[in-house]
Amino acid sequence: MSDKRTQLIEATVDLFSKEGFWNTSTARISKHAQVATGTLFNYFPSKEALIDAVYLQLKKEVRDFVLEAYPERGELRERMDHIWDHYAMWAVANPVRYRLLEQLRLSDLVSQAAIDKMEEELAFMFEVVGEAHKQGLYGKLPFGFVSMIIHAHLETTINYAIAQGLSGRKLKNHLKLGAETLWQGIGAKG
């Protein structure tokens, strides 16, 4: 990634997180990135394209962090726990980026093409949840419902860790407790 492109994305992350999407003009982003106003449009044809680039950048950071030492051939629970722990650790280490990513996820500002691209790149995460579903580990709960429960529970676990300033051993214990609570709550009954 070019230095100016990186500067623009980082300036956008900073301003969007402080001022919001709608309150941040492309001129303001350019100024904050310390580049000429027209330079932004050399890299991004529109504000919408810049929003997609920010979304893709943040999602790729998550993906890369989760893939570090990912036990691709490990047992199902080991892979699920790895994804859970690493996603949460990235979020706790990067609370501004995490909160912006969540805002973008909930908005209608990210293009379907960008969403589809990242779903493809994060397919390994969805496949693990699907594998657990096929094995009946979630009882008779529908797959889409399970996915939403997992995301909501992970979000709660992350937000609590951020609010409490957890790190080190306390964070690891919290993440383990969060994962165990999830498994107990959605696990197959009888």
Residue pairs with C-beta under 8 A, 6 or more apart in sequence:
1 9
2 43
4 33
4 35
4 39
4 42
4 43
5 43
5 53
7 33
7 34
7 35
8 29
8 30
8 33
8 35
8 39
8 40
8 43
8 44
8 50
9 50
9 53
9 54
9 57
10 33
11 29
11 30
11 32
11 33
12 24
12 29
12 33
12 50
12 51
12 53
12 54
13 54
13 57
13 58
13 96
13 97
13 100
14 32
14 96
15 24
15 28
15 29
15 32
16 24
16 54
16 100
16 103
17 96
17 97
17 99
17 100
19 28
21 51
21 103
21 107
21 109
26 37
26 40
26 41
26 47
26 50
27 37
29 40
29 50
30 36
30 37
30 38
30 39
30 40
31 37
33 40
40 50
44 50
44 53
48 109
48 111
51 104
51 109
51 110
52 110
52 111
52 113
52 114
54 100
54 104
55 101
55 104
55 110
55 114
55 118
56 114
56 117
56 118
58 97
58 100
58 101
58 104
59 101
59 118
59 121
59 122
60 118
60 121
61 90
61 94
61 97
62 87
62 90
62 91
62 101
62 122
63 118
63 121
63 122
65 86
65 87
65 89
65 90
66 82
66 83
66 86
66 87
66 90
66 125
68 86
69 82
70 79
70 82
70 83
70 86
70 124
71 78
71 79
71 82
72 79
72 124
74 82
76 128
76 131
76 132
76 135
76 137
79 128
80 128
80 129
80 132
80 179
81 179
83 125
83 128
84 154
84 175
84 178
84 179
84 182
85 172
85 175
85 179
87 154
88 154
88 157
88 158
88 161
88 175
88 178
89 171
89 175
90 98
91 98
91 158
91 162
92 98
92 158
92 161
92 162
92 166
92 167
92 171
95 162
98 158
98 162
102 155
104 110
119 126
126 147
129 143
129 146
129 147
129 150
130 143
132 138
133 143
133 146
136 188
137 187
137 188
138 146
138 186
138 187
138 188
139 186
139 187
139 188
139 189
141 149
141 186
146 186
149 182
149 185
149 186
150 182
150 186
153 178
153 181
153 182
153 185
154 178
154 182
156 178
157 174
157 175
157 178
160 166
160 174
161 171
161 174
161 175
164 174
166 174
